[in-house]
Amino acid sequence: MWLFHALSGRFPIVLGSIGKDRIALKWLQTGAVFDEPPLIAIENKAGGKYVKAVGASASGMSGLHAVTVHNSFESIEPLFTDYDLAAALVKHAIREIFEARWLMSPKVLLRICGRHSVLSGSEKQMLQRFAKDCGIARLYVFLEGETIPGNNEMNHSSLSKSAHFVTKFVA
C-alpha cells in the first residue's frame, strides 16, 4: 500500500473526505471506515450541551425534546458553519474508526468536497486549530479537483507540495 509506506512511522494514516452530504474516514492500516451523513445531534441539559448521536442515527432525533441536529459542513465557504460542532463530529468519527486502539494522533489526508478556491491564511489557521482540537498530528488538505498523488515515492515533502499542508506535529 503506497500510502502506508510513504507516511509510515509511529502515526496511523487516515484518508478522508468531508462535504455537505457525507463525512468519510478510512484508517488505511486496518480498513476501518466511518461513512455517514455529517450530522450531529446535541442534547441541551442543565449542565450544558452533550453529543447525543452522530451520522445517520442523529438524523432521526430532530423531533426529540431538547435535541437539535446540525450539519456543520452545510456550507463549504466558509469551511464550517459551526466550528465546535464540526470538531466534535470529526473527533467522534476518528474515535469510532480507531475503537479502543486510539493510542496516537493520526496523519490525515482530507479532501474538502465542493471547495474549489484556495485556502486563505485565516482558513489555514482555523484548520491548524481544528487538527489540534481533533487530535490530528498532521493534516494535509486537498480541495475539489486536486489529485492525491498515488505513487510509491510519496513522502512528506511531495505531499506538502501537492496538498495544503496546514499542521506540524501536535504534541
BAGUSE-809634 format. One line per 10 residues: number of its first residue (from 1); for each residue x, y, z of N, C-alpha, C. Coordinates in nm, 2 decimals, padded with zeros to 4 digits. Layout:
// residues N
NUM) X/Y/Z/X/Y/Z/X/Y/Z | ...
This chain:
// residues 171
1) 00.09/-00.12/00.00/00.00/00.00/00.00/00.09/00.12/00.00 | 00.08/00.20/-00.11/00.17/00.31/-00.13/00.17/00.41/-00.01 | 00.06/00.44/00.03/00.04/00.55/00.14/00.10/00.50/00.27 | 00.08/00.38/00.30/00.14/00.32/00.43/00.29/00.34/00.42 | 00.35/00.30/00.31/00.50/00.31/00.30/00.55/00.45/00.30 | 00.47/00.54/00.24/00.50/00.68/00.22/00.50/00.75/00.36 | 00.40/00.73/00.44/00.38/00.81/00.56/00.40/00.72/00.68 | 00.44/00.60/00.67/00.45/00.51/00.78/00.55/00.57/00.89 | 00.54/00.52/01.00/00.61/00.57/01.12/00.52/00.54/01.23 | 00.53/00.62/01.33/00.45/00.59/01.45/00.31/00.64/01.45
11) 00.27/00.70/01.34/00.13/00.76/01.33/00.04/00.68/01.24 | -00.08/00.65/01.28/-00.18/00.59/01.19/-00.21/00.69/01.08 | -00.25/00.63/00.97/-00.28/00.72/00.85/-00.43/00.70/00.82 | -00.50/00.82/00.80/-00.64/00.82/00.78/-00.66/00.90/00.65 | -00.74/00.84/00.56/-00.78/00.91/00.43/-00.92/00.95/00.45 | -00.96/01.07/00.42/-01.10/01.11/00.44/-01.15/01.22/00.34 | -01.28/01.24/00.34/-01.34/01.34/00.27/-01.46/01.40/00.35 | -01.47/01.53/00.34/-01.58/01.60/00.41/-01.66/01.68/00.31 | -01.79/01.67/00.31/-01.87/01.75/00.22/-02.00/01.78/00.29 | -02.09/01.85/00.23/-02.22/01.89/00.29/-02.31/01.77/00.30
21) -02.28/01.66/00.23/-02.37/01.54/00.23/-02.31/01.42/00.30 | -02.17/01.42/00.32/-02.11/01.30/00.37/-01.98/01.33/00.44 | -01.94/01.26/00.54/-01.81/01.25/00.60/-01.76/01.11/00.60 | -01.65/01.09/00.53/-01.60/00.95/00.52/-01.45/00.95/00.56 | -01.42/00.87/00.66/-01.28/00.85/00.70/-01.24/00.70/00.70 | -01.12/00.67/00.65/-01.08/00.53/00.65/-00.93/00.52/00.70 | -00.92/00.43/00.80/-00.79/00.40/00.86/-00.72/00.31/00.76 | -00.62/00.35/00.69/-00.56/00.27/00.59/-00.49/00.14/00.64 | -00.43/00.14/00.75/-00.37/00.02/00.80/-00.46/-00.09/00.83 | -00.59/-00.06/00.87/-00.68/-00.17/00.91/-00.81/-00.18/00.82
31) -00.83/-00.07/00.74/-00.95/-00.07/00.66/-01.08/-00.02/00.74 | -01.07/00.01/00.86/-01.18/00.06/00.94/-01.24/00.19/00.88 | -01.37/00.20/00.87/-01.43/00.31/00.80/-01.54/00.37/00.88 | -01.55/00.51/00.87/-01.67/00.58/00.92/-01.72/00.65/00.79 | -01.84/00.62/00.75/-01.90/00.68/00.63/-02.05/00.71/00.66 | -02.07/00.84/00.70/-02.21/00.88/00.75/-02.24/01.02/00.70 | -02.37/01.06/00.71/-02.40/01.20/00.68/-02.33/01.28/00.79 | -02.30/01.41/00.76/-02.22/01.49/00.86/-02.32/01.56/00.96 | -02.40/01.48/01.02/-02.49/01.53/01.12/-02.45/01.50/01.26 | -02.48/01.59/01.35/-02.45/01.57/01.49/-02.58/01.62/01.57
41) -02.62/01.53/01.66/-02.74/01.57/01.75/-02.68/01.61/01.88 | -02.73/01.73/01.93/-02.68/01.79/02.05/-02.80/01.79/02.15 | -02.78/01.74/02.27/-02.88/01.75/02.37/-02.85/01.86/02.47 | -02.95/01.95/02.49/-02.93/02.06/02.59/-02.98/02.01/02.72 | -02.89/02.00/02.82/-02.93/01.97/02.96/-02.89/02.08/03.05 | -02.93/02.07/03.17/-02.90/02.18/03.27/-02.75/02.20/03.28 | -02.67/02.10/03.27/-02.52/02.11/03.29/-02.45/02.16/03.16 | -02.52/02.17/03.05/-02.45/02.21/02.93/-02.51/02.13/02.81 | -02.43/02.13/02.70/-02.46/02.06/02.58/-02.38/01.93/02.57 | -02.45/01.82/02.52/-02.39/01.69/02.51/-02.42/01.63/02.37
51) -02.32/01.56/02.32/-02.34/01.49/02.19/-02.42/01.37/02.22 | -02.54/01.37/02.15/-02.63/01.26/02.17/-02.61/01.15/02.07 | -02.58/01.19/01.94/-02.56/01.09/01.83/-02.50/01.16/01.72 | -02.43/01.09/01.63/-02.37/01.14/01.50/-02.42/01.06/01.39 | -02.40/01.12/01.27/-02.43/01.04/01.15/-02.58/01.01/01.13 | -02.61/00.90/01.07/-02.74/00.86/01.03/-02.83/00.85/01.16 | -02.78/00.80/01.27/-02.86/00.79/01.39/-02.90/00.93/01.44 | -02.82/01.04/01.41/-02.86/01.17/01.45/-02.98/01.23/01.37 | -02.99/01.18/01.25/-03.09/01.24/01.16/-03.23/01.21/01.22 | -03.25/01.10/01.29/-03.39/01.07/01.34/-03.42/01.13/01.47
61) -03.33/01.21/01.52/-03.35/01.27/01.66/-03.40/01.42/01.65 | -03.42/01.47/01.53/-03.46/01.61/01.52/-03.59/01.65/01.59 | -03.68/01.56/01.61/-03.80/01.59/01.68/-03.80/01.57/01.83 | -03.69/01.52/01.89/-03.69/01.49/02.03/-03.68/01.62/02.11 | -03.73/01.62/02.23/-03.73/01.73/02.32/-03.58/01.76/02.36 | -03.54/01.89/02.35/-03.41/01.94/02.40/-03.30/01.88/02.31 | -03.33/01.83/02.19/-03.22/01.78/02.10/-03.23/01.86/01.97 | -03.12/01.91/01.92/-03.11/01.98/01.79/-03.01/01.91/01.71 | -03.04/01.89/01.58/-02.95/01.83/01.48/-02.89/01.93/01.39 | -02.75/01.92/01.38/-02.68/02.02/01.30/-02.59/01.95/01.19
71) -02.57/02.02/01.08/-02.48/01.98/00.98/-02.38/02.10/00.97 | -02.26/02.08/01.03/-02.16/02.19/01.03/-02.09/02.20/00.90 | -02.11/02.12/00.81/-02.05/02.12/00.68/-02.15/02.16/00.57 | -02.26/02.22/00.61/-02.36/02.27/00.51/-02.30/02.36/00.41 | -02.22/02.45/00.45/-02.15/02.55/00.37/-02.00/02.52/00.37 | -01.95/02.50/00.25/-01.80/02.48/00.24/-01.73/02.62/00.23 | -01.80/02.72/00.20/-01.74/02.86/00.20/-01.82/02.94/00.30 | -01.78/02.97/00.42/-01.65/02.93/00.49/-01.65/02.78/00.52 | -01.54/02.73/00.57/-01.52/02.59/00.59/-01.63/02.52/00.68 | -01.66/02.59/00.79/-01.76/02.53/00.88/-01.87/02.63/00.92
81) -01.99/02.58/00.93/-02.09/02.67/00.98/-02.09/02.68/01.13 | -02.04/02.58/01.20/-02.02/02.58/01.35/-01.89/02.50/01.38 | -01.79/02.57/01.41/-01.66/02.51/01.43/-01.66/02.40/01.54 | -01.72/02.43/01.65/-01.71/02.34/01.77/-01.79/02.21/01.74 | -01.90/02.22/01.67/-01.98/02.10/01.63/-01.90/02.02/01.52 | -01.84/02.09/01.43/-01.76/02.02/01.33/-01.65/01.94/01.39 | -01.58/02.01/01.48/-01.47/01.94/01.55/-01.52/01.82/01.63 | -01.63/01.83/01.70/-01.69/01.72/01.78/-01.72/01.61/01.69 | -01.78/01.63/01.57/-01.81/01.53/01.48/-01.69/01.46/01.42 | -01.59/01.53/01.38/-01.47/01.46/01.33/-01.40/01.39/01.44
91) -01.39/01.44/01.56/-01.33/01.37/01.67/-01.40/01.24/01.70 | -01.53/01.24/01.69/-01.61/01.12/01.72/-01.58/01.02/01.60 | -01.58/01.07/01.48/-01.55/00.98/01.37/-01.42/00.91/01.38 | -01.32/00.99/01.42/-01.18/00.93/01.43/-01.18/00.83/01.55 | -01.25/00.86/01.66/-01.25/00.76/01.77/-01.32/00.64/01.73 | -01.43/00.65/01.64/-01.50/00.53/01.60/-01.42/00.44/01.52 | -01.34/00.49/01.42/-01.26/00.40/01.34/-01.14/00.34/01.42 | -01.10/00.41/01.52/-00.98/00.35/01.60/-01.03/00.26/01.71 | -01.16/00.27/01.75/-01.22/00.19/01.86/-01.13/00.20/01.98 | -01.09/00.10/02.04/-01.01/00.10/02.17/-00.86/00.12/02.14
101) -00.83/00.12/02.01/-00.69/00.13/01.97/-00.64/00.28/01.96 | -00.71/00.37/02.01/-00.68/00.51/02.00/-00.56/00.54/02.09 | -00.45/00.53/02.04/-00.33/00.55/02.11/-00.25/00.67/02.07 | -00.25/00.70/01.94/-00.17/00.81/01.88/-00.26/00.90/01.79 | -00.20/01.01/01.77/-00.27/01.10/01.68/-00.24/01.06/01.53 | -00.34/01.06/01.45/-00.32/01.02/01.31/-00.27/01.13/01.22 | -00.21/01.08/01.11/-00.19/01.17/00.99/-00.32/01.16/00.91 | -00.37/01.27/00.87/-00.50/01.27/00.79/-00.48/01.34/00.66 | -00.51/01.28/00.55/-00.52/01.33/00.42/-00.67/01.36/00.39 | -00.71/01.48/00.39/-00.85/01.52/00.39/-00.89/01.59/00.26
111) -00.99/01.54/00.19/-01.05/01.62/00.07/-01.17/01.69/00.12 | -01.17/01.82/00.09/-01.29/01.90/00.12/-01.37/01.91/-00.01 | -01.48/01.83/-00.02/-01.56/01.82/-00.14/-01.64/01.95/-00.16 | -01.65/02.00/-00.28/-01.73/02.12/-00.31/-01.65/02.24/-00.30 | -01.53/02.24/-00.25/-01.44/02.36/-00.23/-01.34/02.36/-00.34 | -01.34/02.47/-00.42/-01.25/02.48/-00.54/-01.15/02.59/-00.51 | -01.18/02.69/-00.43/-01.09/02.80/-00.42/-00.98/02.77/-00.32 | -00.87/02.85/-00.33/-00.76/02.83/-00.24/-00.79/02.87/-00.10 | -00.73/02.80/-00.01/-00.75/02.84/00.14/-00.68/02.97/00.17 | -00.75/03.05/00.24/-00.69/03.18/00.29/-00.60/03.15/00.41
121) -00.53/03.25/00.45/-00.44/03.24/00.57/-00.52/03.21/00.69 | -00.63/03.28/00.71/-00.72/03.26/00.83/-00.78/03.12/00.83 | -00.81/03.07/00.71/-00.87/02.93/00.70/-00.76/02.83/00.74 | -00.64/02.85/00.69/-00.53/02.76/00.73/-00.51/02.76/00.88 | -00.51/02.88/00.94/-00.50/02.89/01.09/-00.62/02.82/01.16 | -00.74/02.83/01.10/-00.85/02.76/01.16/-00.83/02.61/01.15 | -00.78/02.56/01.03/-00.76/02.42/01.02/-00.65/02.37/01.11 | -00.55/02.45/01.14/-00.44/02.41/01.23/-00.51/02.39/01.37 | -00.59/02.48/01.41/-00.66/02.47/01.54/-00.76/02.35/01.54 | -00.82/02.33/01.43/-00.92/02.22/01.41/-00.84/02.09/01.42
131) -00.73/02.07/01.36/-00.65/01.95/01.37/-00.61/01.92/01.51 | -00.56/02.03/01.58/-00.52/02.01/01.72/-00.64/01.97/01.80 | -00.75/02.03/01.79/-00.87/02.00/01.87/-00.92/01.86/01.84 | -00.90/01.81/01.72/-00.95/01.68/01.68/-00.84/01.57/01.71 | -00.72/01.61/01.76/-00.62/01.51/01.79/-00.54/01.46/01.67 | -00.54/01.54/01.56/-00.47/01.51/01.44/-00.32/01.56/01.44 | -00.23/01.47/01.42/-00.09/01.50/01.42/-00.05/01.59/01.30 | -00.08/01.54/01.18/-00.05/01.61/01.06/-00.18/01.61/00.97 | -00.21/01.73/00.91/-00.33/01.74/00.83/-00.29/01.79/00.69 | -00.32/01.71/00.59/-00.30/01.75/00.45/-00.44/01.77/00.39
141) -00.46/01.89/00.34/-00.60/01.92/00.28/-00.59/01.93/00.13 | -00.68/01.86/00.06/-00.70/01.86/-00.08/-00.83/01.92/-00.11 | -00.84/02.02/-00.20/-00.96/02.08/-00.24/-01.02/02.00/-00.36 | -01.14/02.03/-00.40/-01.21/01.96/-00.51/-01.13/01.98/-00.63 | -01.10/01.88/-00.71/-01.02/01.89/-00.83/-00.88/01.86/-00.81 | -00.82/01.87/-00.69/-00.68/01.84/-00.67/-00.66/01.69/-00.65 | -00.55/01.64/-00.70/-00.53/01.49/-00.70/-00.44/01.46/-00.58 | -00.48/01.35/-00.51/-00.39/01.30/-00.41/-00.30/01.21/-00.48 | -00.17/01.24/-00.48/-00.07/01.16/-00.55/-00.07/01.01/-00.51 | -00.04/00.92/-00.61/-00.05/00.78/-00.58/00.07/00.70/-00.62
151) 00.18/00.75/-00.61/00.30/00.66/-00.64/00.37/00.62/-00.52 | 00.46/00.52/-00.53/00.53/00.47/-00.42/00.64/00.56/-00.36 | 00.67/00.67/-00.43/00.77/00.76/-00.38/00.71/00.88/-00.30 | 00.58/00.86/-00.26/00.52/00.96/-00.18/00.59/00.98/-00.05 | 00.61/01.10/-00.01/00.67/01.13/00.13/00.62/01.26/00.17 | 00.66/01.30/00.29/00.61/01.43/00.35/00.64/01.55/00.25 | 00.76/01.55/00.20/00.80/01.66/00.11/00.71/01.67/-00.01 | 00.68/01.56/-00.08/00.60/01.56/-00.20/00.45/01.59/-00.17 | 00.41/01.54/-00.05/00.27/01.56/-00.01/00.25/01.71/00.02 | 00.35/01.77/00.09/00.34/01.91/00.12/00.34/02.00/00.00
161) 00.40/01.96/-00.11/00.39/02.04/-00.23/00.26/02.02/-00.31 | 00.20/01.90/-00.29/00.07/01.88/-00.37/-00.05/01.91/-00.29 | -00.04/01.92/-00.16/-00.16/01.95/-00.08/-00.14/02.08/00.00 | -00.24/02.12/00.07/-00.23/02.23/00.16/-00.19/02.18/00.29 | -00.06/02.17/00.32/-00.01/02.12/00.44/-00.03/02.22/00.55 | -00.12/02.20/00.64/-00.16/02.30/00.74/-00.12/02.28/00.88 | -00.06/02.17/00.91/-00.02/02.15/01.05/00.12/02.10/01.06 | 00.18/02.11/01.17/00.30/02.05/01.21/00.27/01.95/01.32 | 00.36/01.88/01.37/00.33/01.78/01.48/00.26/01.85/01.59 | 00.15/01.78/01.64/00.08/01.83/01.76/00.13/01.74/01.87
171) 00.19/01.80/01.97/00.24/01.71/02.08/00.14/01.70/02.19
